[in-house]
Amino acid sequence: MNFLLLILFLLSPFAVLSLNQEGLYLQHVKLGLSDPDSSLSSWENSRDDTPCLWLGVTCDSRTHFVTSIDLSSTNIAGPFPSLLCRLQNLTFLSLYNNSINDTLPDDISACQSLEHLDLAQNLLTGTLPHTLAHLPNLKYLDLTGNNFSGEIPEIGNIPSSLTELTSLVQIELYNNSLTGNLPAGWSKLNHLRLLDASMNDLTGPIPEELARLPLESLNLYENRFEGNLPASIADSPNLYELRLFRNQFTGDLPRDLGKKSPLKWLDVSSNQFTGEIPAGLCQKGELEELLMIYNKFSGQIPESLGECRSLTRIRLGSNRLSGEVPPHFWGLPHVYLLELADNSFSGEISKTIAGAANLSLLIINKNNFSGSLPEEIGFLKNLLVISGSENKFSGPLPESFTNLGELGTLELDSNVLSGELPSRVHSWKKLNELNLANNEFKGKIPDDIGSLSVLNYLDFSNNRLSGKIPVGLQNLKLNQLNLSNNRLSGELPPMFAKDTYRNSFLGNPGLCGDLEGLCDGSGEEKNRGYVWLLRSIFILAALVFVFGIVWFYLKYRRFKNARAIDKSKWTLMSFHKLGFSEYEILDGLDEDNVIGTGSSGKVYKVVLSNGEAVAVKKLWGGVRKECESGGDIEKGQAQGQVQEDGFQAEVETLGKIRHKNIVKLWCCCTTRDL
């Protein structure tokens, strides 16, 4: 009977009293959290003496006190459980990647034993509690990926300030909405090695005392920091990471940066740094990433960087750098990204680029590079992008470029490249963008360009290309096509007779097609052809007219000269006293003065200088002229051909006759030269 009573006692509800106080605390914590995945189901076990076997709970093996709670990624939700701070020996707490919400309470300062606190990737909001500085043993703090706002608490407001945490090794505050300046007093944190306050809205300079710490990693990118980078940062013997991009820093980089530390990653992009690139950045031979785009750096690339074989990623674009690139810099064996765009670099690409076996992205556009493109580029099998537009490259495009089977982008527009395009372009199976505009290429467009199935952008405009457009080109699905201002001819492939390509073929006089703007279309180019035809006809007619005028003038002048000469050879025979000369008669023999025509000659009316009119008869086939009176001309008078030997006698007889039916004969003019 006693045995049975003992069993009943063990099974009674009062057995829950066997769970220690820390277990009871954790059960109360569970009641305050949402646990949709039942991740904390083990926390309901009331038959355990301690919570040491529950999920995420670790206890001291000797005392059985809870020392660590790790509930990372358990999908729990709710406010921060301040009750955990009653666990007097709790040194590690991680609630990483959950939905802990609301604000971080001030009573977090009760977690006096905490050394590691990770609340990253939650939903916490509001300002950081100033009581964080009351955690004297805290070494690791991660609050990233929340929605904190406001300023980092000042020290004169924190009784036991952040700088009193002398054992702190790492501070993670990135990706919040923190504002204000970094506080002073960093010199006390002698153990601090890693600081990340990036992606906030922090302002002001970097404190000198922070830069003097023996830091290994400093990330302050994407804030609004300003001022100079303290030179003391270069004295850190273990600094391997310095990321300050997207701030407002000014001045020169410390001259000794990299000389004393194994610098691996340097990113100072998108600031306003000036001066030259420090020559000792790769002094320890470990520099992998050198990112300095969008600044105002000037001068040349240090020769020493040409020996930095550890480099993998180089971005020096959008600065004021100049001079020739060190020859060995082109051929660094591990570099996959080389960006020198938008500077004032000059000289040629060195043949040492053949050593850049890992190069994928070559971006050197908007510089003053010149000379021929080296054949060695075509041997870099990993090249994905070649961007060299807006330089002064000359000569042909190397045939070796067709070996680049991985090439996706080839931009060499706005240079002075010449010669014919490579013929074996079918190997560019992955080419998406091809831009060779504004050069001096000639010859035909390669026929197999239509086999580049993924080609999306094609620009050959403003060159000297000739011949027909390859029919296979219409098989491509091009979003951008520009072949304008070349010397292409022949028929346009019918698939291009669309409004999309209206401006793609202009400036090719010999190119015809059913598209507005081409020679046999109905557009402006067609009308322009008609205008040129009419203009040509007009010019030809004008030339003929001018030639006719000149010809007529010369003929008339010769005629006038001939007449002037003829006047001197005429012989005048007068039968009455004359008040005029033979010259007046001869000047009046104009076709406009003809008043009659007969079988023997023409009759002219000549008005003399004294106003008197006379009739002049010019005989056919002879060299005779007759001067008759100014009275009425006998109408119907027959004039026959007069024989040469009887003409003289007949004229003399007529000159003496005085009869009312016969017109008075005043004179006779003769010559033998006509």
Buried (B, 14 or more C-beta within 10 A) or exposed (E): EEEEEEEEEEEEEEEEEEBBEBBBBBBEBBEEBEBEEEBBEBBEEEEBEBBBEBBBBBBEEEEBBBBBBBBEEBBBBBBBBBBBBBBEEBBBBBBBBBBBBEBBBEEBBBBEBBBBBBBBBBEBBBBBBBBBBBBBBBBBBBBBBBEBBBBBBBBEEBEBBBBBBEEBBBBBBBBBBBBBBBBBBBEBBEBBBBBBBBBBBBBEBBBBBBBBBBBBBBBBBBBEBBEBBBBBBBBBEEBBBBBBBBBEBBBBBBEBBBBBBBBBBBBBBBBEBBBBBBBBBBBBEBBBBBBBBBBBBBEBBBEBBBBBBBBBBBBBBBBEBBBBBBBBBBBBEBBBBBBBBBBEBBBBBBBBBBBBBBBBBBBBBBBEBBBBBBBBBBBBEBBBBBBBBBBBBBEBBBBBBBBBEBBBBBBBBBBEBBBBBBEEBBBBEBBBBBBBBBBEBBBBBBBBBBBBEEBBBBBBBBBEBBBBBBEBBBEBEBEEBBBBBBBBBBBBBEEBBEEEBBEBBBBBBBBBBEBBBBBEBEEEBBEEBEEEEEEEEEEEEEEEEEEEEEEEEEEEEEEEEEEEEEBEEBEBBBBEEBEBBBBBBBEBBEEEBEEBEBEBBBBBBBEBEEEEEBBBBBBEEBBBBBBBBBEEBEEEEEBEEBEEEEBBEEBEEBBEEEEEEEBBBBBBBBBEEE
